[in-house]
């Protein structure tokens, strides 16, 4: 790294620390820390949503996926559009009017307290794994660029992000996300300009001849990343994820009005789409670059996720490399901070408040919340040392973690929101069936019994949850009503 790059990265990290320090001074109670005082405008919410969703996993994983495979993941931009009007017109207004801190409070009102706490525990387990992966990924980039041990960056990066999250609360997280969005766009733009000023036609042609630009796959086989599985996965998870993901719901609930909440969701989708396109474009150009102008060391070529960090450290000019490294840090920090804050919120509302029977303690509540954030951060750092033993690529690992627990959990929310006859028995049975379906799909593929693409895991889990949950509710509906009487 050049001196210029180091100055840029350090400057970004200092700015990330100053924003939450300033915001943290204004936090006096639970609503301030958990929901940013419910005063956020739709524009920062939209940018925050983009920054949080485009993590370092996306910035490194998408180009790496193209390097190792092709662009068949790109149609997620289009095949999931069906979920957008459903979420915009139905889900967001429904959730906003509930005025909750923990989205799982809804499950207590709709079904029973036990389901609320079970769902909250499931979310915490699944997000803790994702959080560890989000810490590992930017640490991988920094290690590849600097040559320093990755363990060092895992500790520094994880604890630094934990610090600014615990100080700034949700408002600090959102405003840091806004800055991180700007840095991320600037870094990606710098790479695009570099390729455009080079032999971009040759790079693209090389990638195209190697099959790296293949986008649409209509094959019906389960082991293919086909349009069919992308359509089903993005449609179902687009709805289920918004319903059940505390990270995204909490941001929407911080809006000053329902109108701002709805606009924040819609424009986060609109602002994010061009970034996805550019990341896959970068992946194809990277492949062409390393097969025409330069070559990758064998140890890097074997792990496609390392190709982009290697390119940043060895070929981008000073300044551009620093901005992109700051962008990777920004992407990672935005995701980590949002997930950390959601884990803290759930623990405080679903565990601490139930144990102490105290729901509002002013600044003392804020202080305890900050200590809980620190605890989650330290635990995630420890788990980050082991997280990459789960799968074959960054993108795949994140999908596996999301599918195993998030798909059945999202299915339970969909049953509660979109059906009237679903009861406690059906919801529990559906959740169990969904977990068995996702875990079973993963096991069949992992042990080579049946080759199944990882995108199917969530689809099978959601379908099983919805089908079993609703059918079981119909079979037990009258008996449960009699029991309640």
The 8 nearest C-alpha neighbors of each residue, nearest first, counted from 0:
[[1, 4, 5, 2, 145, 312, 144, 317],
 [2, 0, 4, 3, 317, 5, 318, 321],
 [1, 3, 5, 4, 6, 0, 317, 7],
 [4, 2, 6, 1, 5, 318, 317, 7],
 [5, 3, 321, 7, 1, 318, 6, 2],
 [4, 6, 2, 8, 7, 3, 9, 1],
 [5, 7, 3, 9, 4, 8, 10, 2],
 [8, 6, 10, 4, 5, 9, 321, 11],
 [7, 9, 11, 5, 325, 10, 6, 321],
 [10, 8, 12, 6, 11, 7, 5, 13],
 [11, 9, 7, 13, 8, 12, 6, 14],
 [10, 12, 14, 8, 9, 13, 7, 15],
 [11, 13, 15, 9, 14, 10, 8, 16],
 [14, 12, 16, 10, 15, 11, 9, 17],
 [15, 13, 17, 11, 16, 12, 10, 18],
 [16, 14, 12, 13, 17, 18, 175, 11],
 [15, 17, 13, 14, 18, 163, 19, 12],
 [16, 18, 20, 14, 15, 19, 21, 13],
 [19, 17, 21, 20, 16, 15, 22, 14],
 [20, 18, 167, 171, 22, 21, 23, 17],
 [21, 19, 17, 23, 18, 22, 167, 166],
 [20, 22, 18, 19, 23, 24, 17, 25],
 [23, 21, 19, 24, 20, 167, 25, 171],
 [22, 24, 167, 20, 25, 26, 166, 21],
 [23, 25, 22, 26, 21, 20, 27, 167],
 [26, 24, 23, 22, 27, 21, 31, 167],
 [27, 25, 31, 23, 24, 32, 28, 22],
 [26, 28, 362, 361, 25, 31, 365, 29],
 [29, 27, 361, 31, 362, 30, 26, 365],
 [28, 30, 32, 31, 33, 359, 365, 364],
 [29, 31, 36, 34, 33, 32, 28, 35],
 [32, 30, 36, 35, 26, 28, 29, 34],
 [31, 33, 168, 29, 30, 35, 169, 26],
 [32, 34, 30, 169, 31, 29, 35, 344],
 [33, 35, 253, 30, 36, 37, 31, 32],
 [36, 34, 170, 31, 37, 169, 32, 253],
 [35, 37, 31, 30, 34, 38, 253, 32],
 [38, 36, 253, 255, 254, 35, 34, 39],
 [37, 39, 255, 36, 254, 253, 35, 40],
 [38, 40, 254, 255, 253, 37, 41, 44],
 [41, 39, 42, 259, 254, 43, 255, 44],
 [40, 42, 263, 259, 44, 262, 43, 45],
 [41, 43, 45, 44, 40, 263, 46, 266],
 [44, 42, 46, 45, 41, 47, 177, 40],
 [43, 45, 41, 47, 263, 42, 46, 48],
 [46, 44, 267, 263, 48, 42, 43, 47],
 [47, 45, 43, 49, 48, 177, 44, 267],
 [46, 48, 176, 44, 50, 45, 49, 173],
 [47, 49, 45, 51, 46, 267, 50, 44],
 [50, 48, 46, 52, 267, 47, 51, 271],
 [51, 49, 47, 180, 53, 48, 52, 176],
 [50, 52, 334, 333, 48, 49, 53, 47],
 [51, 53, 49, 50, 54, 48, 334, 57],
 [54, 52, 50, 57, 51, 49, 330, 55],
 [53, 55, 330, 331, 56, 57, 334, 52],
 [54, 56, 331, 330, 58, 57, 327, 137],
 [57, 55, 54, 60, 59, 58, 136, 393],
 [58, 56, 60, 54, 55, 61, 53, 59],
 [57, 59, 55, 56, 60, 61, 54, 327],
 [60, 58, 57, 56, 61, 62, 55, 304],
 [59, 61, 63, 57, 56, 394, 393, 62],
 [60, 62, 64, 63, 57, 59, 58, 279],
 [282, 63, 61, 65, 64, 279, 60, 59],
 [64, 62, 304, 303, 60, 66, 61, 65],
 [65, 63, 61, 67, 66, 62, 68, 60],
 [64, 66, 69, 68, 62, 282, 63, 67],
 [67, 65, 63, 64, 286, 68, 303, 282],
 [66, 68, 64, 65, 303, 63, 69, 302],
 [67, 69, 65, 64, 66, 211, 70, 71],
 [70, 68, 211, 65, 212, 213, 71, 64],
 [71, 69, 214, 72, 73, 213, 212, 65],
 [70, 72, 214, 73, 69, 215, 213, 224],
 [71, 73, 70, 74, 75, 214, 224, 229],
 [72, 74, 75, 71, 70, 76, 214, 279],
 [75, 73, 76, 77, 72, 78, 71, 214],
 [76, 74, 73, 78, 77, 79, 229, 72],
 [77, 75, 74, 78, 73, 79, 272, 80],
 [76, 78, 74, 75, 79, 80, 73, 230],
 [77, 79, 230, 75, 80, 74, 76, 229],
 [80, 78, 233, 234, 81, 77, 75, 230],
 [79, 81, 82, 83, 77, 78, 76, 234],
 [82, 80, 79, 83, 234, 84, 78, 85],
 [81, 83, 234, 85, 80, 237, 238, 84],
 [82, 84, 86, 80, 85, 81, 87, 237],
 [85, 83, 87, 86, 88, 82, 81, 80],
 [86, 84, 82, 83, 89, 87, 88, 90],
 [85, 87, 90, 83, 84, 89, 88, 91],
 [88, 86, 84, 85, 91, 89, 83, 261],
 [89, 87, 85, 86, 84, 90, 92, 91],
 [90, 88, 86, 85, 92, 87, 91, 93],
 [89, 91, 86, 93, 92, 94, 87, 88],
 [90, 92, 94, 93, 87, 86, 89, 95],
 [93, 91, 95, 94, 90, 89, 96, 257],
 [94, 92, 90, 91, 96, 95, 89, 97],
 [93, 95, 91, 97, 96, 92, 90, 98],
 [96, 94, 92, 97, 93, 252, 98, 91],
 [95, 97, 98, 94, 93, 92, 257, 99],
 [96, 98, 94, 95, 99, 93, 105, 102],
 [99, 97, 96, 95, 100, 252, 94, 102],
 [100, 98, 101, 97, 102, 104, 252, 95],
 [99, 101, 102, 249, 98, 33, 344, 34],
 [102, 100, 103, 99, 104, 345, 348, 245],
 [101, 103, 104, 105, 245, 99, 100, 243],
 [104, 102, 105, 115, 106, 101, 119, 118],
 [103, 105, 107, 102, 106, 101, 115, 108],
 [104, 106, 103, 108, 107, 102, 109, 115],
 [105, 107, 109, 115, 103, 104, 110, 108],
 [108, 106, 111, 112, 115, 104, 110, 105],
 [107, 109, 105, 106, 110, 111, 104, 112],
 [110, 108, 106, 107, 105, 111, 415, 422],
 [109, 111, 423, 107, 106, 108, 422, 114],
 [110, 112, 107, 113, 114, 108, 106, 109],
 [113, 111, 107, 115, 114, 116, 110, 106],
 [114, 112, 116, 115, 111, 117, 107, 118],
 [115, 113, 117, 112, 116, 111, 118, 106],
 [116, 114, 106, 112, 107, 103, 118, 113],
 [115, 117, 119, 113, 118, 114, 120, 112],
 [116, 118, 114, 120, 119, 115, 113, 121],
 [119, 117, 121, 115, 120, 116, 114, 122],
 [118, 120, 116, 122, 121, 117, 115, 123],
 [119, 121, 123, 117, 118, 122, 116, 124],
 [122, 120, 118, 124, 119, 123, 117, 125],
 [123, 121, 119, 125, 120, 124, 126, 118],
 [122, 124, 120, 126, 121, 125, 127, 342],
 [125, 123, 121, 127, 122, 126, 120, 128],
 [124, 126, 122, 128, 127, 123, 121, 404],
 [127, 125, 129, 123, 128, 124, 130, 122],
 [126, 128, 130, 124, 129, 125, 123, 131],
 [129, 127, 131, 126, 130, 125, 132, 124],
 [130, 128, 126, 132, 131, 127, 133, 397],
 [129, 131, 127, 133, 132, 128, 126, 335],
 [132, 130, 383, 379, 134, 128, 133, 129],
 [131, 133, 135, 129, 130, 134, 386, 383],
 [134, 132, 130, 131, 135, 136, 331, 129],
 [135, 133, 131, 132, 136, 157, 153, 137],
 [134, 136, 132, 138, 133, 383, 137, 153],
 [135, 137, 139, 138, 133, 134, 55, 56],
 [138, 136, 140, 139, 55, 135, 328, 331],
 [137, 139, 152, 135, 141, 136, 140, 153],
 [140, 138, 136, 142, 137, 141, 149, 143],
 [141, 139, 137, 308, 143, 138, 142, 144],
 [140, 142, 144, 138, 143, 139, 145, 137],
 [141, 143, 149, 139, 146, 147, 145, 140],
 [144, 142, 140, 141, 146, 145, 308, 309],
 [143, 145, 312, 141, 142, 146, 309, 308],
 [146, 144, 142, 147, 143, 141, 0, 312],
 [145, 147, 142, 143, 144, 148, 141, 149],
 [146, 148, 142, 145, 149, 151, 143, 141],
 [149, 147, 150, 151, 142, 146, 152, 145],
 [148, 150, 142, 152, 151, 138, 139, 153],
 [151, 149, 153, 148, 152, 154, 384, 138],
 [152, 150, 149, 154, 153, 148, 155, 147],
 [151, 153, 138, 155, 149, 154, 150, 156],
 [154, 152, 150, 156, 138, 151, 155, 157],
 [153, 155, 157, 152, 151, 156, 158, 380],
 [156, 154, 152, 158, 157, 153, 159, 151],
 [155, 157, 159, 153, 152, 158, 154, 160],
 [158, 156, 154, 160, 159, 155, 153, 380],
 [157, 159, 161, 160, 155, 156, 154, 162],
 [160, 158, 162, 156, 161, 157, 155, 163],
 [161, 159, 162, 163, 158, 157, 332, 164],
 [160, 162, 158, 164, 159, 376, 163, 165],
 [161, 163, 159, 160, 165, 164, 158, 166],
 [162, 164, 166, 160, 165, 161, 16, 19],
 [165, 163, 161, 167, 166, 162, 336, 168],
 [164, 166, 369, 162, 163, 372, 167, 168],
 [167, 165, 163, 164, 23, 19, 168, 20],
 [166, 168, 19, 171, 23, 164, 22, 165],
 [169, 167, 32, 171, 170, 164, 165, 166],
 [168, 170, 172, 35, 171, 33, 32, 34],
 [171, 169, 35, 173, 172, 168, 174, 167],
 [172, 170, 167, 19, 174, 168, 169, 173],
 [171, 173, 169, 175, 170, 174, 176, 336],
 [174, 172, 176, 170, 175, 47, 171, 169],
 [175, 173, 177, 176, 171, 172, 170, 178],
 [176, 174, 172, 178, 177, 173, 171, 179],
 [175, 177, 47, 179, 173, 174, 178, 333],
 [178, 176, 174, 180, 175, 179, 47, 46],
 [179, 177, 175, 181, 176, 180, 182, 174],
 [178, 180, 329, 176, 182, 177, 181, 183],
 [179, 181, 183, 177, 50, 178, 182, 176],
 [182, 180, 178, 184, 179, 183, 185, 177],
 [183, 181, 179, 185, 326, 180, 184, 186],
 [182, 184, 326, 180, 186, 185, 181, 179],
 [185, 183, 187, 181, 186, 182, 188, 180],
 [186, 184, 182, 188, 183, 187, 181, 189],
 [187, 185, 323, 322, 189, 183, 188, 184],
 [186, 188, 184, 190, 189, 185, 183, 191],
 [189, 187, 191, 185, 186, 190, 184, 192],
 [188, 190, 186, 192, 187, 191, 319, 185],
 [191, 189, 193, 187, 192, 188, 194, 186],
 [190, 192, 188, 194, 193, 189, 195, 187],
 [193, 191, 195, 189, 190, 194, 196, 188],
 [194, 192, 190, 196, 191, 195, 189, 197],
 [193, 195, 197, 191, 196, 192, 199, 190],
 [196, 194, 192, 197, 193, 199, 191, 198],
 [195, 197, 193, 194, 192, 198, 199, 191],
 [198, 196, 194, 195, 199, 193, 192, 200],
 [199, 197, 201, 200, 202, 196, 194, 195],
 [198, 200, 202, 201, 197, 195, 194, 203],
 [201, 199, 203, 202, 198, 204, 205, 197],
 [200, 202, 204, 199, 203, 198, 205, 287],
 [203, 287, 201, 199, 284, 205, 200, 288],
 [204, 202, 206, 200, 205, 201, 284, 287],
 [203, 205, 207, 201, 206, 202, 200, 208],
 [206, 204, 287, 208, 202, 203, 207, 201],
 [205, 207, 203, 211, 209, 287, 204, 208],
 [206, 208, 204, 210, 212, 209, 205, 211],
 [209, 207, 205, 210, 206, 204, 211, 212],
 [208, 210, 206, 207, 211, 205, 212, 204],
 [211, 209, 207, 208, 212, 213, 206, 69],
 [210, 212, 69, 206, 209, 213, 207, 65],
 [213, 211, 207, 70, 210, 69, 214, 206],
 [214, 212, 70, 211, 210, 69, 71, 215],
 [213, 215, 71, 70, 212, 73, 216, 74],
 [216, 214, 71, 213, 226, 217, 225, 74],
 [215, 217, 225, 218, 226, 214, 71, 224],
 [218, 216, 225, 226, 219, 215, 227, 223],
 [217, 219, 216, 220, 225, 223, 226, 227],
 [218, 220, 217, 221, 225, 223, 227, 222],
 [221, 219, 222, 218, 223, 225, 451, 224],
 [222, 220, 451, 223, 452, 219, 450, 455],
 [221, 223, 451, 452, 450, 220, 224, 453],
 [224, 222, 225, 221, 220, 452, 218, 219],
 [225, 223, 452, 71, 228, 222, 226, 216],
 [224, 226, 216, 223, 227, 217, 228, 218],
 [225, 227, 229, 228, 217, 216, 230, 215],
 [228, 226, 230, 225, 229, 231, 217, 219],
 [227, 229, 231, 230, 225, 226, 232, 455],
 [230, 228, 226, 232, 227, 231, 233, 75],
 [231, 229, 78, 227, 228, 233, 232, 79],
 [232, 230, 228, 234, 229, 233, 235, 227],
 [231, 233, 229, 235, 458, 234, 230, 236],
 [234, 232, 79, 236, 237, 230, 235, 231],
 [233, 235, 79, 82, 237, 231, 232, 236],
 [234, 236, 232, 237, 238, 233, 231, 239],
 [237, 235, 239, 240, 233, 238, 234, 232],
 [236, 238, 234, 233, 235, 240, 82, 239],
 [239, 237, 236, 241, 235, 240, 82, 86],
 [240, 238, 409, 236, 242, 241, 237, 235],
 [239, 241, 236, 243, 244, 242, 237, 238],
 [240, 242, 238, 239, 243, 244, 237, 247],
 [243, 241, 239, 240, 244, 412, 238, 409],
 [242, 244, 409, 240, 241, 239, 245, 412],
 [245, 243, 246, 240, 241, 247, 248, 242],
 [244, 246, 248, 247, 249, 341, 102, 243],
 [245, 247, 341, 244, 249, 248, 338, 337],
 [248, 246, 250, 249, 245, 244, 241, 251],
 [247, 249, 245, 251, 250, 246, 244, 252],
 [250, 248, 252, 251, 247, 246, 245, 253],
 [249, 251, 253, 247, 248, 252, 246, 44],
 [252, 250, 260, 248, 253, 249, 254, 247],
 [251, 253, 249, 250, 254, 95, 248, 34],
 [254, 252, 37, 34, 250, 251, 35, 39],
 [255, 253, 39, 260, 37, 256, 252, 38],
 [254, 256, 38, 37, 39, 40, 253, 259],
 [257, 255, 259, 258, 254, 260, 38, 37],
 [256, 258, 260, 259, 261, 95, 92, 254],
 [257, 259, 261, 256, 260, 262, 41, 255],
 [260, 258, 41, 262, 256, 257, 261, 254],
 [259, 261, 257, 263, 251, 254, 258, 262],
 [262, 260, 258, 264, 263, 259, 87, 257],
 [263, 261, 265, 259, 264, 260, 41, 266],
 [262, 264, 45, 41, 260, 44, 261, 266],
 [265, 263, 261, 267, 262, 266, 45, 260],
 [266, 264, 262, 268, 267, 263, 261, 269],
 [267, 265, 269, 268, 45, 263, 264, 270],
 [266, 268, 45, 270, 49, 264, 48, 269],
 [267, 269, 266, 271, 265, 270, 272, 264],
 [268, 270, 266, 271, 267, 272, 265, 273],
 [271, 269, 267, 268, 272, 266, 273, 49],
 [270, 272, 268, 274, 269, 49, 273, 267],
 [271, 273, 275, 274, 269, 270, 268, 276],
 [274, 272, 276, 275, 271, 277, 270, 269],
 [275, 273, 277, 276, 272, 271, 278, 184],
 [276, 274, 278, 272, 273, 277, 279, 271],
 [277, 275, 273, 274, 279, 278, 280, 272],
 [276, 278, 280, 274, 275, 279, 281, 273],
 [279, 277, 281, 275, 280, 276, 62, 61],
 [278, 280, 282, 281, 277, 276, 62, 61],
 [279, 281, 277, 283, 278, 282, 276, 284],
 [282, 280, 284, 278, 279, 283, 285, 277],
 [62, 281, 283, 279, 285, 65, 280, 284],
 [284, 282, 286, 280, 285, 281, 206, 65],
 [285, 283, 281, 287, 202, 286, 282, 203],
 [286, 284, 288, 282, 283, 287, 281, 289],
 [287, 285, 283, 284, 289, 288, 66, 206],
 [286, 202, 288, 284, 205, 206, 290, 285],
 [287, 289, 285, 292, 291, 286, 202, 290],
 [288, 290, 293, 294, 286, 287, 291, 292],
 [291, 289, 287, 288, 294, 286, 292, 293],
 [292, 290, 288, 289, 293, 287, 202, 205],
 [291, 293, 288, 289, 290, 294, 287, 202],
 [294, 292, 289, 291, 288, 290, 295, 287],
 [295, 293, 289, 290, 296, 292, 291, 288],
 [294, 296, 300, 299, 297, 289, 293, 306],
 [295, 297, 299, 298, 300, 294, 301, 309],
 [298, 296, 300, 299, 301, 295, 302, 294],
 [297, 299, 301, 296, 300, 302, 295, 305],
 [300, 298, 296, 301, 297, 302, 305, 295],
 [299, 301, 297, 302, 295, 298, 303, 296],
 [300, 302, 299, 298, 297, 303, 305, 296],
 [301, 303, 299, 300, 304, 305, 298, 306],
 [304, 302, 63, 305, 306, 67, 66, 300],
 [303, 305, 63, 302, 306, 60, 59, 307],
 [304, 306, 303, 308, 307, 302, 299, 309],
 [307, 305, 309, 303, 304, 308, 310, 299],
 [306, 308, 310, 309, 305, 311, 59, 304],
 [309, 307, 140, 311, 310, 305, 306, 143],
 [310, 308, 306, 312, 307, 311, 144, 143],
 [311, 309, 307, 313, 308, 314, 312, 306],
 [312, 310, 308, 315, 309, 320, 313, 314],
 [311, 313, 144, 309, 310, 314, 308, 315],
 [312, 314, 310, 311, 309, 315, 144, 316],
 [315, 313, 310, 311, 312, 316, 309, 320],
 [314, 316, 311, 320, 319, 313, 317, 312],
 [315, 317, 319, 320, 318, 314, 313, 311],
 [318, 316, 319, 320, 4, 1, 3, 315],
 [317, 319, 321, 4, 320, 3, 322, 316],
 [318, 320, 322, 321, 317, 316, 189, 323],
 [321, 319, 323, 315, 318, 322, 311, 317],
 [322, 320, 4, 318, 324, 319, 323, 7],
 [323, 321, 325, 186, 319, 324, 320, 326],
 [322, 324, 186, 326, 320, 325, 321, 319],
 [323, 325, 327, 321, 326, 322, 320, 328],
 [324, 326, 328, 322, 323, 8, 327, 329],
 [327, 325, 183, 323, 329, 324, 182, 328],
 [328, 326, 324, 330, 329, 55, 325, 137],
 [327, 329, 325, 331, 326, 330, 332, 137],
 [330, 328, 179, 326, 332, 327, 331, 325],
 [331, 329, 54, 55, 327, 333, 328, 332],
 [330, 332, 55, 54, 328, 329, 334, 333],
 [331, 333, 335, 329, 334, 330, 336, 160],
 [334, 332, 51, 336, 330, 176, 331, 335],
 [335, 333, 51, 337, 331, 332, 336, 54],
 [334, 336, 332, 338, 337, 333, 339, 130],
 [335, 337, 339, 333, 164, 338, 334, 332],
 [338, 336, 340, 334, 339, 335, 246, 341],
 [339, 337, 341, 335, 340, 336, 246, 342],
 [340, 338, 336, 342, 341, 337, 335, 343],
 [339, 341, 343, 337, 338, 342, 336, 344],
 [340, 342, 344, 338, 246, 343, 339, 245],
 [343, 341, 339, 345, 340, 344, 123, 338],
 [344, 342, 340, 346, 341, 345, 372, 371],
 [345, 343, 341, 347, 342, 346, 348, 340],
 [346, 344, 342, 348, 343, 347, 349, 101],
 [347, 345, 350, 343, 349, 344, 348, 342],
 [346, 348, 351, 344, 345, 350, 349, 352],
 [349, 347, 345, 352, 346, 350, 344, 351],
 [348, 350, 346, 345, 347, 353, 351, 352],
 [351, 349, 346, 353, 347, 352, 348, 354],
 [352, 350, 347, 354, 353, 355, 348, 346],
 [353, 351, 356, 355, 348, 357, 354, 358],
 [354, 352, 356, 350, 351, 355, 349, 348],
 [353, 355, 351, 352, 356, 350, 357, 349],
 [354, 356, 352, 357, 353, 351, 358, 350],
 [357, 355, 353, 352, 354, 358, 351, 359],
 [358, 356, 355, 352, 359, 360, 353, 354],
 [357, 359, 352, 356, 360, 348, 29, 355],
 [360, 358, 361, 357, 29, 364, 28, 352],
 [359, 361, 364, 363, 362, 358, 28, 357],
 [362, 360, 28, 364, 363, 27, 359, 29],
 [361, 363, 365, 27, 364, 28, 366, 360],
 [364, 362, 366, 365, 361, 360, 367, 28],
 [363, 365, 360, 367, 362, 361, 366, 368],
 [364, 366, 362, 368, 363, 367, 28, 369],
 [367, 365, 363, 369, 368, 364, 362, 370],
 [366, 368, 370, 364, 369, 365, 363, 371],
 [369, 367, 365, 371, 366, 370, 364, 372],
 [368, 370, 165, 372, 366, 367, 371, 365],
 [369, 371, 367, 373, 372, 368, 374, 366],
 [370, 372, 374, 368, 373, 369, 343, 367],
 [373, 371, 369, 375, 374, 370, 343, 165],
 [372, 374, 376, 370, 371, 375, 161, 377],
 [373, 375, 371, 377, 372, 376, 378, 370],
 [376, 374, 378, 372, 373, 377, 379, 371],
 [375, 377, 373, 379, 161, 374, 378, 372],
 [376, 378, 380, 374, 379, 375, 373, 381],
 [377, 379, 375, 381, 376, 380, 374, 382],
 [380, 378, 131, 382, 376, 381, 377, 383],
 [381, 379, 383, 377, 378, 382, 157, 154],
 [380, 382, 378, 379, 383, 384, 377, 385],
 [381, 383, 379, 384, 380, 385, 131, 386],
 [384, 382, 131, 380, 386, 385, 381, 135],
 [383, 385, 382, 381, 386, 380, 150, 135],
 [386, 384, 383, 382, 387, 388, 381, 389],
 [385, 387, 383, 388, 132, 384, 389, 382],
 [388, 386, 389, 385, 390, 132, 396, 384],
 [389, 387, 386, 390, 385, 391, 396, 384],
 [388, 390, 387, 386, 396, 391, 385, 399],
 [391, 389, 396, 392, 388, 387, 395, 393],
 [390, 392, 395, 396, 393, 389, 387, 388],
 [393, 391, 395, 394, 390, 396, 304, 60],
 [392, 394, 396, 60, 395, 56, 397, 304],
 [395, 393, 397, 60, 392, 396, 398, 56],
 [396, 394, 398, 392, 397, 393, 399, 390],
 [395, 397, 390, 399, 393, 398, 394, 392],
 [396, 398, 400, 394, 395, 399, 401, 393],
 [397, 399, 401, 395, 396, 400, 402, 394],
 [400, 398, 402, 396, 401, 397, 395, 403],
 [399, 401, 397, 398, 402, 403, 396, 125],
 [402, 400, 398, 405, 399, 403, 397, 404],
 [403, 401, 457, 399, 406, 405, 400, 404],
 [402, 404, 437, 400, 401, 438, 434, 405],
 [403, 405, 402, 406, 407, 401, 125, 408],
 [406, 404, 408, 401, 402, 407, 409, 403],
 [405, 407, 402, 409, 457, 461, 408, 460],
 [408, 406, 433, 410, 430, 409, 461, 460],
 [409, 407, 405, 411, 410, 406, 404, 430],
 [410, 408, 239, 412, 406, 243, 411, 407],
 [409, 411, 407, 413, 461, 408, 412, 464],
 [410, 412, 414, 408, 409, 413, 426, 415],
 [413, 411, 415, 409, 414, 410, 416, 242],
 [412, 414, 410, 416, 415, 411, 417, 409],
 [415, 413, 411, 412, 418, 417, 416, 410],
 [414, 416, 412, 413, 418, 417, 411, 421],
 [415, 417, 413, 414, 418, 412, 419, 90],
 [416, 418, 414, 413, 415, 419, 412, 421],
 [419, 417, 414, 420, 415, 416, 421, 413],
 [418, 420, 421, 417, 415, 416, 414, 422],
 [419, 421, 418, 422, 472, 473, 476, 469],
 [420, 422, 472, 469, 419, 425, 418, 414],
 [423, 421, 425, 472, 424, 426, 420, 110],
 [424, 422, 426, 110, 425, 427, 111, 421],
 [425, 423, 427, 426, 422, 428, 472, 471],
 [424, 426, 468, 472, 471, 428, 422, 423],
 [425, 427, 429, 423, 468, 428, 424, 411],
 [428, 426, 430, 424, 429, 425, 423, 431],
 [429, 427, 425, 431, 430, 426, 468, 424],
 [428, 430, 468, 464, 467, 432, 426, 427],
 [429, 431, 407, 433, 427, 464, 432, 428],
 [432, 430, 434, 428, 433, 429, 435, 427],
 [433, 431, 429, 435, 430, 434, 464, 463],
 [434, 432, 460, 464, 407, 463, 430, 436],
 [433, 435, 437, 431, 436, 432, 407, 438],
 [434, 436, 432, 438, 433, 439, 437, 431],
 [435, 437, 460, 433, 439, 434, 438, 459],
 [438, 436, 456, 460, 440, 434, 403, 439],
 [439, 437, 441, 435, 440, 436, 403, 434],
 [438, 440, 442, 436, 441, 437, 435, 443],
 [441, 439, 437, 443, 442, 438, 456, 436],
 [440, 442, 438, 444, 439, 443, 445, 437],
 [443, 441, 445, 439, 444, 440, 446, 438],
 [444, 442, 448, 440, 449, 446, 441, 445],
 [443, 445, 450, 447, 441, 451, 442, 449],
 [444, 446, 442, 447, 443, 441, 448, 450],
 [445, 447, 444, 443, 448, 442, 449, 441],
 [448, 446, 444, 449, 445, 450, 443, 442],
 [447, 449, 443, 446, 444, 450, 445, 442],
 [450, 448, 443, 444, 447, 451, 446, 222],
 [449, 451, 444, 222, 447, 448, 452, 221],
 [452, 450, 222, 221, 444, 449, 453, 455],
 [451, 453, 222, 454, 455, 223, 221, 224],
 [452, 454, 455, 456, 451, 399, 395, 398],
 [455, 453, 452, 456, 457, 228, 232, 229],
 [454, 456, 458, 453, 457, 452, 459, 228],
 [457, 455, 437, 459, 458, 454, 453, 440],
 [458, 456, 402, 460, 406, 459, 455, 461],
 [459, 457, 455, 461, 460, 232, 456, 462],
 [460, 458, 462, 456, 457, 461, 436, 463],
 [459, 461, 433, 437, 457, 436, 463, 458],
 [462, 460, 464, 410, 458, 406, 463, 407],
 [461, 463, 459, 465, 464, 460, 466, 458],
 [464, 462, 433, 460, 466, 461, 465, 467],
 [465, 463, 429, 433, 461, 430, 462, 468],
 [464, 466, 468, 462, 463, 467, 410, 469],
 [467, 465, 463, 469, 468, 464, 462, 470],
 [468, 466, 429, 470, 464, 469, 463, 465],
 [469, 467, 429, 425, 426, 465, 471, 466],
 [468, 470, 472, 471, 466, 467, 421, 465],
 [471, 469, 473, 467, 472, 468, 466, 474],
 [470, 472, 425, 474, 468, 473, 469, 467],
 [473, 471, 425, 469, 421, 475, 476, 470],
 [474, 472, 470, 476, 471, 475, 469, 420],
 [473, 475, 471, 472, 476, 470, 477, 478],
 [476, 474, 472, 478, 473, 477, 479, 471],
 [477, 475, 473, 472, 479, 478, 474, 480],
 [476, 478, 480, 479, 475, 481, 474, 473],
 [479, 477, 481, 475, 480, 476, 482, 474],
 [480, 478, 482, 481, 476, 477, 475, 483],
 [479, 481, 477, 483, 482, 478, 476, 484],
 [482, 480, 478, 484, 479, 483, 477, 476],
 [481, 483, 479, 480, 484, 478, 477, 476],
 [482, 484, 480, 481, 479, 478, 477, 476],
 [483, 481, 482, 480, 479, 478, 477, 476]]
